[in-house]
């Protein structure tokens, strides 16, 4: 009507960005705020929307600009090179900048965990209590529990929260030899889920302890994924909940039926996925994968800069590494973003947002 049309996904936010009302991090935080699955994620997204993450990145960029000015001055006046570097205490400044960048990276990694959550896969022999544990963690009967082995034949995924961290718990089919075609398919999906997990929980019946089948299963797990052994059904043996380290593994004794040991399990899960309550707080930035990639690149170039500065050679290479460090950081707030990147980012917005 009269030239009017429906707004494209993210169009209002895109216009705000293009007109310098917000930067790219703030634009992304709008979508993150809408999609936040926990109160903690919403708070972090709001902090980014208010510009806290951007301010931190811009402070790093400003520090880099000062350093680059000193290097360029040394290049322009080569006869004064030693004086320039000594007077500016370049190496000390580089180490200070590296320390600040490391803190931002750690905060961003935790923010990414808060945004995306973690995939945790429950595995084990049939009837060891995987579904009971899922129900206990979820606080609801989301998985069928019977005494018949092989009841769970397909992966069941449930989103839960532990201290505001979203966790995707995947209850899988019991791992055993079977002729059942459907159960075999479920077991195949179990192995597929393990390959993409951030943490694997191997559940064992307290009455059987670690069987040969369990030991074989441990040998098949991906070496790059942390494993937590959970001994279930301690209530049947009148045992107390506890945690111990044995043979290179952390073992937690609990009862999914009574809830004993569940708190110990939750604390250990958070620690293994990289979340620590004592360091969580207002300093966390909501971060996407592209932010982490850019920060990793910046830290890599900055490390090379420190090496070149320490050796005191090839000042031109040092200047280039600092330029690349600044480029990586500036790409986070959108100063050097390509059009195709902008299109990809804003295409995931709600209509008009």
VOLUMSE-778308 format. One record per residue: residue in three letters; x, y, z of N, C-alpha, C in turn. Coordinates in steps of 0.001 Angstrom, whole numbers, padded with zeros to 6 digits, always signed. Layout:
<atoms>
AlaXYZXYZXYZ/...
</atoms>
This chain:
<atoms>
Unk+000847-001174+000000+000000+000000+000000+000890+001233+000000/Unk+000759+002077-001033+001522+003320-001124+003028+003099-000934/Unk+003509+001961-001457+004939+001688-001383+005401+001027-000107/Unk+004474+000763+000813+004865+000119+002074+005113-001366+001848/Unk+005943-001951+002655+006231-003380+002573+006554-003901+003969/Unk+006532-005215+004112+006917-005820+005381+008418-005669+005592/Unk+008819-005426+006815+010243-005312+007129+010908-006677+006990/Unk+012140-006689+006517+012923-007914+006408+013416-008321+007803/Unk+013826-009593+007951+014373-010018+009251+015559-009146+009672/Unk+015464-008565+010847+016553-007763+011376+016742-006402+010731/Unk+015787-005955+009936+015986-004720+009172+016105-003483+010059/Unk+015286-003382+011092+015360-002213+011973+016718-002132+012674/Unk+017186-003279+013139+018495-003324+013805+019609-003031+012825/Unk+019487-003565+011605+020493-003316+010575+020589-001825+010259/Unk+019436-001174+010169+019455+000272+009884+020103+001045+011033/Unk+019821+000614+012259+020445+001269+013412+021957+001110+013371/Unk+022398-000068+012942+023844-000314+012840+024467+000534+011720/Unk+023830+000533+010566+024367+001271+009425+024386+002779+009672/Unk+023504+003242+010538+023463+004666+010872+024241+004999+012148/Unk+025095+004043+012556+026006+004249+013689+025284+004516+015010/Unk+024094+003995+015140+023382+004115+016411+023863+003031+017392/Unk+024225+001891+016859+024755+000777+017643+025872+000132+016837/Unk+026731-000643+017504+027747-001381+016763+027268-002818+016554/Unk+028114-003631+015941+027683-004975+015559+027438-005868+016772/Unk+028246-005739+017801+028049-006529+019020+026703-006201+019650/Unk+026355-004918+019704+025060-004517+020261+023907-005025+019398/Unk+024105-005019+018086+023063-005533+017193+022827-007022+017436/Unk+023903-007774+017567+023771-009217+017819+023138-009478+019180/Unk+023421-008607+020140+022894-008818+021486+021371-008685+021536/Unk+020803-007965+020585+019341-007859+020528+018730-009224+020251/Unk+019301-009925+019265+018831-011274+018954+019122-012223+020112/Unk+020295-012052+020753+020646-012906+021885+019693-012695+023050/Unk+019267-011465+023262+018332-011159+024349+016986-011812+024086/Unk+016556-011781+022835+015277-012409+022470+015346-013913+022639/Unk+016480-014504+022272+016628-015957+022275+017141-016517+023594/Unk+017453-015666+024563+018046-016130+025822+017158-017181+026481/Unk+017766-018309+026850+017001-019404+027447+017059-019396+028967/Unk+017930-018555+029547+018031-018456+031002+018103-016987+031404/Unk+017825-016725+032695+017906-015356+033196+019336-014838+033122/Unk+020302-015722+033372+021704-015322+033294+022102-014915+031891/Unk+021634-015673+030900+021921-015349+029508+021292-014014+029128/Unk+020088-013758+029625+019413-012489+029329+020185-011314+029927/Unk+020701-011495+031151+021471-010417+031783+022747-010114+031008/Unk+023418-011162+030557+024656-010951+029787+024368-010294+028439/Unk+023273-010703+027805+022903-010094+026527+022576-008616+026721/Unk+021922-008297+027822+021585-006906+028114+022854-006079+028345/Unk+023848-006668+029011+025116-005971+029213+025775-005640+027876/Unk+025736-006598+026953+026312-006345+025632+025524-005285+024883/Unk+024188-005328+025026+023345-004328+024379+023650-002936+024915/Unk+023979-002850+026198+024323-001562+026809+025738-001107+026455/Unk+026470-001958+025740+027781-001550+025248+028971-001945+026097/Unk+028790-002796+027122+029886-003166+028005+030959-003958+027268/Unk+030551-004926+026462+031501-005729+025697+032232-004849+024690/Unk+031499-004001+024010+032089-003114+023001+033106-002166+023631/Unk+032777-001633+024805+033698-000722+025494+035024-001416+025806/Unk+034934-002668+026240+036145-003420+026568+036997-003658+025328/Unk+036340-004020+024224+037075-004247+022972+037690-002940+022488/Unk+036941-001866+022561+037457-000564+022090+038649-000090+022929/Unk+038645-000411+024223+039791-000065+025069+041048-000802+024609/Unk+040879-002066+024248+042011-002842+023729+042507-002258+022413/Unk+041572-001865+021559+041939-001281+020261+042694+000033+020456/Unk+042236+000839+021398+042931+002113+021675+044357+001872+022156/Unk+044531+000891+023019+045878+000553+023498+046757+000090+022345/Unk+046175-000683+021451+046925-001140+020270+047300+000024+019368/Unk+046386+000968+019227+046668+002140+018394+047869+002916+018931/Unk+047922+003088+020255+049059+003780+020867+050365+003029+020600/Unk+050319+001717+020734+051512+000916+020492+051960+001014+019035/Unk+050974+000960+018142+051316+001043+016719+051921+002406+016373/Unk+051435+003445+017010+052006+004782+016771+053477+004821+017185/Unk+053797+004176+018290+055180+004149+018743+056066+003361+017773/Unk+055536+002235+017286+056306+001424+016330+056511+002180+015020/Unk+055445+002819+014543+055564+003570+013292+056569+004711+013432/Unk+056588+005340+014608+057551+006413+014841+058972+005866+014784/Unk+059171+004664+015373+060490+004043+015336+060895+003690+013909/Unk+059902+003296+013091+060197+002972+011693+060510+004231+010888/Unk+059836+005323+011207+060060+006576+010486+061402+007215+010848/Unk+061857+006931+012071+063140+007497+012514+064049+006355+012982/Unk+064553+005577+012042+065346+004388+012388+066587+004680+013222/Unk+067143+005861+013069+068347+006171+013851+068027+006321+015342/Unk+066700+006502+015665+066294+006649+017063+065582+005405+017584/Unk+065706+004305+016833+064894+003122+017134+065064+002620+018563/Unk+066296+002468+019037+066534+001924+020378+065910+002827+021439/Unk+066082+004156+021274+065511+005091+022244+063996+004990+022294/Unk+063375+004897+021115+061923+004820+021064+061432+003606+021846/Unk+062020+002433+021585+061549+001199+022208+061824+001175+023705/Unk+062988+001702+024109+063326+001703+025522+062456+002690+026298/Unk+062263+003872+025735+061475+004895+026428+060012+004474+026570/Unk+059514+003809+025595+058096+003410+025625+057872+002136+026440/Unk+058977+001446+026807+058855+000179+027536+057885-000743+026801/Unk+058154-000941+025531+057237-001635+024623+056879-003035+025098/Unk+057874-003807+025519+057612-005201+025888+056668-005285+027077/Unk+056873-004413+028056+055977-004398+029216+054554-004070+028798/Unk+054393-003103+027928+053058-002731+027448+052395-003884+026692/Unk+053201-004597+025905+052660-005732+025152+052178-006830+026103/Unk+052947-007104+027140+052541-008128+028106+051288-007698+028859/Unk+051181-006445+029201+049984-005948+029887+048753-006081+028994/Unk+048936-005762+027725+047837-005880+026771+047438-007337+026593/Unk+048422-008225+026553+048154-009654+026404+047366-010182+027604/Unk+047698-009703+028790+046990-010117+029994+045532-009662+029951/Unk+045297-008435+029508+043928-007935+029400+043140-008733+028354/Unk+043787-009029+027243+043118-009781+026181+042759-011177+026655/Unk+043648-011791+027442+043372-013119+027977+042144-013101+028877/Unk+041987-012084+029700+040827-011965+030586+039536-011808+029782/Unk+039609-011008+028714+038425-010822+027857+038047-012135+027184/Unk+039057-012897+026752+038797-014179+026093+038134-015157+027057/Unk+038620-015222+028279+038025-016120+029278+036581-015722+029572/Unk+036341-014424+029750+034975-013944+029999+034057-014262+028821/Unk+034587-014130+027619+033794-014399+026420+033505-015893+026270/Unk+034463-016737+026633+034236-018189+026565+033125-018599+027518/Unk+033096-017984+028696+032029-018291+029644+030693-017748+029155/Unk+030749-016574+028516+029529-016012+027953+028987-016867+026824/Unk+029900-017441+026040+029489-018338+024949+028819-019584+025523/Unk+029372-020089+026633+028767-021241+027297+027380-020883+027821/Unk+027230-019681+028343+025940-019221+028849+024928-019084+027715/Unk+025415-018722+026546+024531-018538+025382+024157-019867+024734/Unk+025148-020723+024512+024936-021953+023756+024640-023159+024642/Unk+025130-023122+025901+024980-024285+026756+025993-025361+026414/Unk+025786-026547+026952+026699-027662+026717+025884-028924+026461/Unk+026436-029809+025634+025790-031089+025337+026383-032168+026241/Unk+025532-032788+027046+025974-033830+027976+025237-035123+027640/Unk+026004-036171+027377+025423-037440+026938+025501-038468+028055/Unk+024362-039097+028347+024290-040190+029320+024439-041513+028594/Unk+025447-042295+028975+025638-043601+028349+025790-044655+029431/Unk+025720-045913+029028+025885-047010+029970+025110-048233+029519/Unk+025234-049302+030289+024518-050527+029991+023022-050315+030230/Unk+022178-051167+029668+020732-051029+029898+020372-051154+031377/Unk+019380-050380+031780+018784-050476+033108+019728-050068+034248/Unk+020666-049143+033979+021535-048658+035058+020990-047372+035676/Unk+019936-046807+035075+019297-045630+035663+019521-044336+034913/Unk+019868-044424+033632+020100-043206+032842+018833-042360+032761/Unk+017724-043000+032468+016464-042265+032337+016020-041695+033677/Unk+016280-042426+034752+015932-041926+036091+016747-040688+036428/Unk+018021-040694+036043+018869-039526+036305+018399-038332+035487/Unk+018032-038559+034223+017522-037475+033395+016271-036872+034021/Unk+015368-037724+034475+014145-037234+035113+014459-036444+036379/Unk+015434-036913+037147+015820-036224+038385+016384-034846+038081/Unk+017261-034775+037076+017859-033492+036709+016836-032533+036112/Unk+015904-033089+035331+014887-032258+034681+013759-031873+035638/Unk+013613-032639+036714+012520-032369+037643+011176-032751+037078/Unk+011171-033701+036123+009919-034104+035477+010115-035481+034868/Unk+009007-036169+034584+009078-037489+033958+009185-037332+032446/Unk+010369-036983+031975+010552-036765+030540+010988-038033+029825/Unk+011409-039027+030590+011888-040267+029993+011209-041449+030676/Unk+010813-042439+029906+010116-043605+030448+011091-044466+031248/Unk+010678-044842+032464+011516-045673+033325+010784-046975+033623/Unk+011406-048116+033250+010889-049438+033598+012062-050326+033982/Unk+011761-051497+034494+012810-052459+034832+013204-053302+033630/Unk+012572-053069+032499+012860-053853+031293+014057-053249+030578/Unk+015164-053979+030411+016330-053452+029695+015976-053090+028255/Unk+016521-051992+027778+016299-051593+026385+015058-050753+026193/Unk+014492-050230+027295+013284-049406+027177+013548-048170+026323/Unk+014682-047489+026580+015046-046317+025781+015732-046780+024511/Unk+015098-046528+023372+015646-047015+022109+016137-045892+021213/Unk+015885-044668+021602+016338-043523+020823+016799-042447+021799/Unk+017649-041572+021300+018162-040498+022150+017041-039534+022518/Unk+016932-039223+023810+015947-038275+024301+016692-037069+024842/Unk+016419-035892+024286+017139-034689+024692+016242-033794+025527/Unk+016808-033282+026618+016065-032401+027510+016942-031224+027910/Unk+016395-030021+027796+017124-028825+028211+016849-028571+029684/Unk+017931-028486+030477+017800-028160+031895+018708-026975+032213/Unk+018608-026477+033424+019467-025385+033878+020124-025774+035195/Unk+021417-025506+035276+022140-025637+036537+022830-024300+036781/Unk+022413-023601+037813+022933-022270+038130+022826-021321+036937/Unk+021731-021453+036190+021491-020569+035061+022182-020975+033774/Unk+022953-022069+033801+023650-022530+032601+022767-023530+031869/Unk+022436-023287+030593+021616-024248+029859+022420-025496+029493/Unk+021879-026646+029827+022539-027915+029535+021590-028805+028745/Unk+022086-029314+027638+021291-030223+026811+021668-031655+027214/Unk+020830-032279+028043+021093-033629+028523+020484-034624+027542/Unk+021291-035560+027084+020831-036535+026094+020855-037926+026706/Unk+019678-038496+026900+019532-039858+027415+019564-040802+026223/Unk+020516-041721+026214+020716-042569+025030+020283-044006+025291/Unk+020229-044763+024218+019912-046192+024321+021031-046914+025052/Unk+020657-047912+025857+021660-048710+026559+022576-049417+025576/Unk+023859-049432+025864+024843-050007+024949+025053-051491+025268/Unk+024563-052336+024391+024708-053779+024576+024568-054458+023214/Unk+024938-055722+023163+024737-056506+021946+023262-056860+021850/Unk+022676-056606+020690+021247-056875+020518+020937-057209+019066/Unk+019883-057973+018872+019421-058314+017527+018231-057455+017122/Unk+017746-056646+018040+016610-055772+017759+017047-054651+016825/Unk+016410-054559+015654+016801-053578+014638+016632-052155+015143/Unk+015519-051893+015822+015256-050547+016329+016263-050176+017402/Unk+016546-051112+018303+017503-050845+019380+018910-050639+018809/Unk+019262-051387+017768+020562-051206+017121+020711-049796+016566/Unk+019628-049310+015959+019651-047952+015408+019844-046937+016532/Unk+019194-047168+017661+019352-046270+018796+020772-046263+019313/Unk+021423-047416+019324+022804-047522+019781+023736-046771+018834/Unk+023466-046866+017525+024262-046113+016548+024149-044612+016820/Unk+022970-044150+017152+022767-042731+017439+023465-042338+018747/Unk+023567-043296+019664+024288-043025+020905+025742-042680+020616/Unk+026384-043485+019774+027783-043224+019427+027924-041912+018656/Unk+026940-041596+017821+026968-040333+017082+026855-039157+018048/Unk+025998-039279+019072+025822-038209+020059+027096-038020+020881/Unk+027784-039112+021188+029018-039021+021976+030087-038217+021252/Unk+030157-038358+019938+031191-037668+019171+031013-036152+019181/Unk+029791-035674+019492+029509-034238+019504+029329-033679+020917/Unk+029589-034512+021927+029320-034122+023310+030417-033224+023864/Unk+030033-032388+024836+031002-031613+025612+031410-032367+026869/Unk+030571-033325+027270+030848-034137+028450+030052-035432+028336/Unk+030673-036533+028721+030012-037841+028711+029887-038339+030146/Unk+028680-038742+030538+028447-039358+031837+028247-040853+031633/Unk+029186-041655+032111+029059-043114+032026+028426-043608+033312/Unk+027206-044138+033202+026480-044598+034376+026686-046089+034583/Unk+026866-046456+035854+027123-047839+036233+026245-048189+037432/Unk+025742-049412+037443+024946-049898+038573+025889-050198+039741/Unk+025578-049663+040916+026456-049857+042082+026613-051331+042443/Unk+025658-052161+042053+025722-053594+042379+026659-054348+041454/Unk+027001-053725+040320+027871-054393+039351+029267-053788+039283/Unk+029399-052515+039752+030668-051778+039643+031109-051708+038180/Unk+032395-051521+037957+032907-051333+036599+033131-052689+035938/Unk+032221-053068+035032+032295-054368+034371+033251-054317+033185/Unk+033509-055475+032636+034372-055547+031447+033748-054785+030288/Unk+032419-054859+030174+031727-054131+029108+031897-052625+029283/Unk+031846-052150+030534+032043-050727+030806+033469-050297+030474/Unk+034431-051139+030811+035828-050836+030516+036057-050764+029011/Unk+035412-051674+028276+035517-051632+026805+034889-050362+026256/Unk+033789-049955+026883+033106-048732+026454+033989-047512+026687/Unk+034671-047472+027832+035579-046369+028124+036675-046270+027066/Unk+037129-047417+026591+038182-047427+025577+037722-046915+024226/Unk+036407-046910+023992+035868-046454+022712+035496-044970+022700/Unk+035539-044333+023879+035127-042934+023952+036174-042027+023335/Unk+035750-040919+022727+036703-039946+022169+037647-039433+023250/Unk+038930-039385+022939+039925-038991+023946+039874-037504+024281/Unk+039276-036698+023399+039242-035250+023623+038005-034778+024380/Unk+037168-035699+024833+035942-035340+025538+036026-035839+026979/Unk+035822-034942+027975+035897-035366+029374+034817-036386+029719/Unk+035179-037325+030590+034265-038392+030995+034109-038380+032513/Unk+032883-038489+032963+032582-038555+034389+031845-039865+034643/Unk+032381-040683+035553+031755-041967+035874+030770-041765+037025/Unk+029543-042229+036811+028481-042070+037816+028039-043456+038278/Unk+028270-043740+039561+027813-044999+040151+026433-044761+040752/Unk+025426-045378+040171+024038-045144+040570+023523-046256+041496/Unk+022390-045988+042116+021663-046940+042967+022394-047239+044275/Unk+023061-046228+044848+023754-046455+046117+022767-046704+047249/Unk+021497-046321+047036+020488-046545+048065+020239-048032+048300/Unk+020493-048850+047276+020289-050293+047417+021356-050934+048293/Unk+022502-050270+048418+023604-050800+049224+023823-049998+050498/Unk+022890-049054+050760+022990-048189+051945+024324-047433+051987/Unk+024788-046998+050831+026018-046226+050756+025706-044731+050789/Unk+026709-043932+051115+026559-042478+051128+027078-041894+049821/Unk+026515-040761+049442+026980-040068+048239+028390-039544+048470/Unk+029222-039641+047449+030594-039146+047560+031194-038976+046174/Unk+032361-038344+046139+033115-038162+044900+034555-038561+045167/Unk+035173-039252+044222+036560-039666+044365+037226-039743+043000/Unk+038544-039662+043001+039339-039830+041783+040034-041180+041852/Unk+039873-041955+040786+040416-043306+040772+040784-043709+039350/Unk+042022-044185+039182+042505-044664+037880+042349-043623+036773/Unk+042557-042349+037136+042505-041289+036142+041114-040776+035840/Unk+040097-041285+036544+038715-040849+036314+038129-040287+037607/Unk+037189-039349+037438+036420-038861+038579+035154-039696+038677/Unk+034878-040200+039872+033730-041084+040087+032807-040462+041137/Unk+031529-040406+040808+030527-039879+041741+029538-040991+042078/Unk+029326-041198+043374+028377-042189+043853+027087-041465+044231/Unk+025964-041879+043641+024694-041196+043903+023508-042139+043751/Unk+022345-041579+044019+021103-042307+043809+020142-041416+043031/Unk+019863-041796+041801+018919-041024+040993+017508-041132+041573/Unk+017253-042215+042298+015924-042429+042869+015664-041498+044046/Unk+016625-041395+044979+016422-040582+046180+016945-039154+046027/Unk+017831-038941+045070+018416-037615+044879+019720-037412+045618/Unk+020162-038398+046375+021433-038287+047098+022595-038178+046115/Unk+023432-037156+046288+024597-036982+045431+024352-036160+044188/Unk+023112-035754+043941+022797-034980+042739+023495-033619+042775/Unk+023548-033000+043950+024211-031699+044070+025705-031815+043757/Unk+026323-032898+044211+027742-033136+043907+027933-033277+042406/Unk+027025-034016+041773+027102-034225+040326+026983-032903+039581/Unk+026034-032061+039970+025825-030782+039276+027060-029890+039380/Unk+027659-029838+040564+028863-029019+040747+029995-029505+039863/Unk+030159-030814+039772+031244-031370+038960+030982-031166+037477/Unk+029742-031269+037056+029400-031031+035650+029803-029621+035246/Unk+029445-028645+036060+029777-027251+035751+031288-027051+035672/Unk+032020-027692+036570+033478-027549+036568+034088-028149+035300/Unk+033579-029302+034871+034150-029991+033711+033843-029284+032392/Unk+032726-028551+032338+032422-027831+031091+033009-026427+031085/Unk+033723-026072+032172+034438-024799+032184+033725-023661+032873/Unk+032710-023984+033676+031986-022932+034394+032280-023054+035879/Unk+032749-021959+036474+033055-021963+037892+032266-020849+038563/Unk+031475-021194+039552+030573-020232+040188+031317-019051+040797/Unk+032512-019302+041360+033213-018234+042058+033788-017188+041120/Unk+033836-017515+039814+034327-016513+038870+033214-015997+037973/Unk+032006-016534+038128+030886-016066+037313+030353-014774+037892/Unk+029907-013888+037031+029360-012628+037532+029168-011610+036448/Unk+029245-010343+036860+028922-009260+035952+029980-009040+034877/Unk+031156-009669+035028+032210-009465+034038+032078-010336+032813/Unk+031053-011175+032756+030896-012099+031636+030240-011392+030460/Unk+030771-011655+029260+030221-011060+028045+029521-012133+027219/Unk+028330-011830+026729+027637-012721+025819+028423-012779+024509/Unk+028913-013949+024156+029797-014058+022998+029314-015140+022043/Unk+029482-014849+020776+029196-015820+019729+030493-016470+019261/Unk+030347-017483+018415+031534-018202+017946+032462-017292+017170/Unk+031916-016336+016408+032771-015446+015634+033585-014523+016546/Unk+032998-014172+017692+033736-013358+018655+034930-014126+019207/Unk+034692-015395+019563+035777-016219+020095+036868-016421+019054/Unk+036458-016619+017810+037427-016808+016723+038289-015555+016551/Unk+037648-014406+016583+038389-013151+016426+039339-012919+017601/Unk+038889-013231+018808+039746-013067+019983+040922-014030+019950/Unk+040669-015252+019484+041763-016228+019338+042804-015733+018341/Unk+042330-015215+017214+043245-014679+016209+044042-013500+016762/Unk+043356-012614+017471+044039-011457+018047+045119-011886+019029/Unk+044792-012868+019856+045781-013333+020830+046971-013999+020140/Unk+046716-014714+019067+047790-015363+018311+048744-014330+017718/Unk+048190-013288+017105+049031-012239+016509+049773-011445+017599/Unk+049097-011220+018724+049744-010479+019805+050907-011273+020399/Unk+050739-012586+020501+051825-013437+020998+053033-013369+020082/Unk+052773-013352+018779+053873-013222+017819+054541-011857+017959/Unk+053729-010835+018244+054284-009492+018438+055254-009466+019614/Unk+054864-010133+020692+055726-010175+021877+057035-010884+021558/Unk+056960-011947+020764+058175-012688+020383+059120-011809+019573/Unk+058560-011100+018585+059394-010219+017751+059973-009075+018571/Unk+059181-008516+019488+059664-007404+020310+060771-007867+021254/Unk+060618-009078+021790+061623-009618+022713+062947-009856+021999/Unk+062860-010335+020767+064073-010591+019985+064723-009297+019499/Unk+063924-008228+019450+064460-006939+019032+064821-006868+017565/Unk+064176-007684+016748+064482-007715+015315+063195-007517+014506/Unk+063397-007193+013227+062291-007110+012262+061137-006267+012798/Unk+061388-004987+012990+060372-004077+013515+059170-003996+012579/Unk+059423-004174+011279+058324-004131+010300+057342-005286+010534/Unk+057897-006472+010866+057030-007633+011127+056223-007399+012407/Unk+056849-006829+013409+056164-006490+014653+054994-005549+014385/Unk+055235-004542+013555+054185-003581+013212+053025-004271+012505/Unk+053342-005230+011625+052292-005949+010893+051482-006838+011825/Unk+052138-007504+012767+051416-008361+013708+050468-007534+014581/Unk+050911-006364+014979+050041-005491+015770+048861-005002+014937/Unk+049092-004746+013654+048000-004328+012770+046961-005439+012651/Unk+047438-006676+012511+046519-007810+012394+045768-008053+013705/Unk+046439-007811+014820+045765-007914+016117+044621-006920+016199/Unk+044902-005699+015805+043876-004658+015839+042743-004960+014863/Unk+043078-005490+013722+042052-005835+012716+041100-006895+013278/Unk+041655-007913+013939+040821-008986+014496+039878-008442+015562/Unk+040390-007587+016437+039551-007024+017492+038483-006091+016926/Unk+038865-005281+015946+037909-004335+015351+036785-005051+014625/Unk+037058-006261+014112+036013-007004+013402+034886-007428+014341/Unk+035170-007502+015635+034137-007898+016604+033029-006861+016664/Unk+033398-005593+016730+032386-004531+016821+031887-004091+015451/Unk+032444-004675+014383+031913-004434+013051+032622-003385+012234/Unk+033789-002947+012678+034484-001888+011949+034986-002366+010592/Unk+035308-003663+010503+035838-004188+009245+035003-005353+008728/Unk+033711-005344+008994+032860-006457+008593+032501-006386+007113/Unk+032535-007539+006477+032148-007627+005066+030631-007673+004939/Unk+030131-007293+003778+028688-007258+003564+028050-008634+003734/Unk+028746-009699+003285+028162-011035+003391+028047-011470+004852/Unk+028978-011016+005687+028890-011321+007110+027677-010631+007719/Unk+027462-009370+007371+026301-008642+007891+025008-009328+007466/Unk+024948-009759+006229+023750-010421+005744+023461-011699+006502/Unk+024501-012453+006804+024343-013700+007551+023862-013428+008967/Unk+024436-012423+009614+024079-012099+010998+022619-011656+011111/Unk+022208-010709+010273+020875-010132+010412+019777-011030+009829/Unk+020132-012024+009035+019126-012910+008469+018488-013792+009521/Unk+019142-013950+010681+018603-014809+011744+017703-014053+012715/Unk+017482-012779+012464+016619-011990+013341+015154-012291+013068/Unk+014285-011899+014026+012842-011947+013790+012491-010882+012734/Unk+011342-011041+012130+010897-010079+011122+010835-008687+011739/Unk+011545-007758+011146+011501-006359+011558+012415-006003+012706/Unk+012813-006963+013502+013624-006640+014703+014966-006042+014304/
</atoms>
